[in-house]
Every structure is written in structure tokens, then in C-alpha cells.
Amino acid sequence: MLPCGGFFSACLVAALGTVQVIAGGANGEAQPPLDQWVGWLVVIGFGLFFSFLAVGFAKLEERALVETMTSEQFNTAGRNVGAGLIAAVIVSQWTWAATLLQSANMGWRVGIAGPYWYAAGASVQILLFSVLAIQVKR
């Protein structure tokens, strides 16, 4: 076992595909490798960075298109979104982790037809909603 020391209160040792947590606490409990303030710094730092990046791209687009960016144009992409992208967005928003896991579960339980019939049940509402979304866009 490697000794734990220095800044970290726990060591993660990766050897041959296995990970061991070597406790560095007083009671033998595993301690987190970083302090809480480091996590908050990462979250807030990335949030600020990507916020400034998005504002910068919006300003660059406004300068390149030589028109004022309104909230309607920003939120609706200038009403320049095609039917294919609308359909892809609807499917991606309705297909989340539980849907993918259940589809795989159905494939395991009933064979290759399981994921197909599981997806067929959701196809009707996706088709109806995509037609509705296209009509609302017009």
C-alpha cells in the first residue's frame, strides 16, 4: 500500500484495472480527494467561463450579421429552424437515460423485438408533437 500524504487526504491507486481507496482519515474512513471549496470553484468557474463564451459568440454574431439581436431572435434562432432539426430536438428531449435503460432491458427480456416495440409506443406522441411544433413555428 502507498502512504497517503501531502495535500490529499485519500489516494486513488489504479493498478491493473482496479481502483483502491486508501483511507487517510482518523477513523479509517475514506476522505474525499478534494475539499468542498475546490468543487464550488470548478462549478462556478466553468459556469462563468461558458457564460462569457456564449455572450461573446452572441456579440460576434450580432456584429457579423449587422442587425440587433432581440430576445425573440435569440430564443427562436431567427425562425430559421427546419423540420428535421425540430424532429431531432423532440426525439432527443424525450429520449432520456431511463428510456434507454428500459429499452435495453426489454431487449434482454424478450429479445430483439423488445426495444422496437418499446419505441413504437412512444412514436405516436412524438409524431403528433412534431407536427404540432411545426404548425406552431409557422
C-alpha positions as CSV (number, residue, x, y, z in Angstrom):
1,M,0.0,0.0,0.0
2,L,1.1,3.5,-0.7
3,P,1.3,6.1,2.0
4,C,-1.1,9.0,1.8
5,G,0.3,12.4,2.4
6,G,0.6,15.9,1.3
7,F,-2.5,17.9,0.1
8,F,-4.8,15.0,-0.5
9,S,-6.4,13.1,2.4
10,A,-7.0,10.0,0.3
11,C,-5.1,8.3,-2.5
12,L,-6.6,6.6,-5.5
13,V,-4.3,3.9,-6.9
14,A,-5.2,2.4,-10.3
15,A,-3.5,-0.9,-10.9
16,L,-4.5,-3.5,-13.5
17,G,-7.9,-2.0,-13.9
18,T,-8.8,-1.9,-10.2
19,V,-9.1,1.1,-8.1
20,Q,-8.4,1.0,-4.4
21,V,-9.3,3.8,-2.0
22,I,-6.7,4.1,0.7
23,A,-8.2,5.7,3.8
24,G,-6.5,8.7,5.3
25,G,-9.0,9.7,7.9
26,A,-8.6,9.4,11.7
27,N,-11.3,6.7,12.0
28,G,-10.2,4.8,8.9
29,E,-13.0,6.3,6.8
30,A,-12.3,7.3,3.2
31,Q,-12.0,11.0,2.8
32,P,-12.8,12.9,-0.4
33,P,-9.7,13.7,-2.5
34,L,-10.6,17.4,-2.8
35,D,-12.1,19.9,-0.5
36,Q,-15.6,21.3,-1.0
37,W,-14.4,24.7,-1.9
38,V,-12.5,23.2,-4.9
39,G,-15.7,21.7,-6.2
40,W,-17.5,25.0,-5.9
41,L,-14.6,26.8,-7.6
42,V,-14.8,24.4,-10.5
43,V,-18.6,24.7,-10.9
44,I,-18.7,28.5,-10.7
45,G,-15.5,28.9,-12.8
46,F,-16.9,26.7,-15.6
47,G,-20.3,28.5,-15.3
48,L,-18.7,31.9,-15.7
49,F,-16.4,30.8,-18.5
50,F,-19.2,29.4,-20.6
51,S,-21.5,32.3,-19.8
52,F,-18.9,34.8,-21.1
53,L,-18.2,32.5,-24.1
54,A,-21.9,32.5,-25.0
55,V,-22.2,36.2,-24.7
56,G,-19.1,36.6,-26.8
57,F,-20.5,34.4,-29.6
58,A,-23.8,36.4,-29.5
59,K,-21.9,39.7,-29.8
60,L,-19.8,38.3,-32.6
61,E,-22.9,37.1,-34.5
62,E,-24.6,40.4,-34.0
63,R,-21.5,42.2,-35.4
64,A,-21.3,39.7,-38.4
65,L,-25.0,39.9,-39.3
66,V,-25.1,43.7,-38.7
67,E,-28.5,43.6,-37.0
68,T,-29.7,44.0,-33.5
69,M,-30.2,40.8,-31.5
70,T,-33.6,40.7,-29.9
71,S,-34.8,38.2,-27.3
72,E,-37.2,36.7,-29.9
73,Q,-34.5,36.2,-32.4
74,F,-32.2,34.7,-29.8
75,N,-34.8,32.3,-28.5
76,T,-36.2,31.2,-31.8
77,A,-33.0,31.1,-33.8
78,G,-34.4,33.8,-36.2
79,R,-37.2,31.3,-37.1
80,N,-34.7,29.6,-39.4
81,V,-35.0,26.0,-38.0
82,G,-36.0,23.2,-40.3
83,A,-38.4,20.3,-39.7
84,G,-35.5,17.8,-39.4
85,L,-33.9,19.7,-36.6
86,I,-37.2,20.2,-34.8
87,A,-37.8,16.4,-35.0
88,A,-34.3,15.7,-33.8
89,V,-34.7,18.0,-30.8
90,I,-38.1,16.4,-29.8
91,V,-36.7,12.9,-30.0
92,S,-33.5,13.8,-28.1
93,Q,-35.5,15.6,-25.4
94,W,-37.9,12.7,-24.9
95,T,-35.2,10.0,-25.0
96,W,-33.5,10.2,-21.7
97,A,-31.5,7.7,-19.6
98,A,-34.4,5.8,-18.2
99,T,-35.8,5.3,-21.7
100,L,-32.5,3.9,-23.0
101,L,-32.1,1.6,-20.0
102,Q,-35.7,0.3,-20.3
103,S,-35.2,-0.3,-24.0
104,A,-32.1,-2.3,-23.3
105,N,-34.0,-4.2,-20.5
106,M,-36.7,-5.1,-22.9
107,G,-34.1,-6.4,-25.4
108,W,-32.7,-8.6,-22.7
109,R,-36.0,-9.9,-21.5
110,V,-37.9,-10.5,-24.8
111,G,-35.2,-10.4,-27.5
112,I,-34.5,-8.2,-30.5
113,A,-38.2,-7.1,-30.8
114,G,-38.4,-5.7,-27.3
115,P,-36.6,-2.3,-28.0
116,Y,-38.6,-2.0,-31.2
117,W,-42.0,-2.4,-29.6
118,Y,-41.0,-0.2,-26.6
119,A,-40.0,2.6,-29.0
120,A,-43.1,2.1,-31.1
121,G,-45.3,3.0,-28.2
122,A,-43.6,6.5,-27.9
123,S,-43.5,7.1,-31.6
124,V,-47.2,8.2,-31.9
125,Q,-46.9,11.0,-29.4
126,I,-43.5,12.1,-30.9
127,L,-45.0,12.3,-34.4
128,L,-48.1,14.2,-33.1
129,F,-46.0,16.7,-31.2
130,S,-43.6,17.2,-34.1
131,V,-46.5,18.1,-36.4
132,L,-47.8,20.4,-33.7
133,A,-44.4,22.1,-33.3
134,I,-44.1,22.7,-37.0
135,Q,-47.5,24.3,-37.1
136,V,-46.7,26.5,-34.0
137,K,-43.5,27.6,-35.7
138,R,-45.4,28.9,-38.7
